[in-house]
Amino acid sequence: MKINRIKANNPLSQKVAKALQSVEAEVEYRKLMVVEELLQFMKRKGVNKSELAARMGIQPSRVTAMLAGDSNLTIETLVRAGRAVGASLQQTYVPAGQIGHWVHYNKIRSKGRTALVVDFQPKKIQLAQNPQPISKQRAQYDAEDAA
């Protein structure tokens, strides 16, 4: 069987790309990222949903909603959840069109307290304006070039 690839503008991919640039999509993405990080901490610390609820002082149903991304994650909720798993919330803003990553950290002593210093370096990203297929050649067999 031969598979023909046609290079053309795909209106659906353009609509999806435009929708992903919306504020609502970014909010959902950020929620998912925070929940995923919390789940990773829970796994490392051996904390289940019921124990997390008890540590946060909330009902288990609220934890389930929070982990499903169904609830509004306030900063207070995120701080409480972080403390419940032995973590602290860290957030920052990055100039539009750039992504940031944590480079390293150093612990220092300041006024009798330990402070965490984080160097933050933004990394410029570019989004493809009109995504195109990678390969322009026709596949010869079904399994060839399968992803």
Secondary structure, 3 states (H helix, E strand, C coil): CCECCCCCCCHHHHHHHHHHCCHHHHHHHHHHHHHHHHHHHHHHHCCCHHHHHHHHCCCHHHHHHHHHCCCCCCHHHHHHHHHHCCCCCCCCCCCCCEEEEEEEEEEEEECCEEEEEEEEEEEECCCCCCCCCCCCCCECCCCCCCC
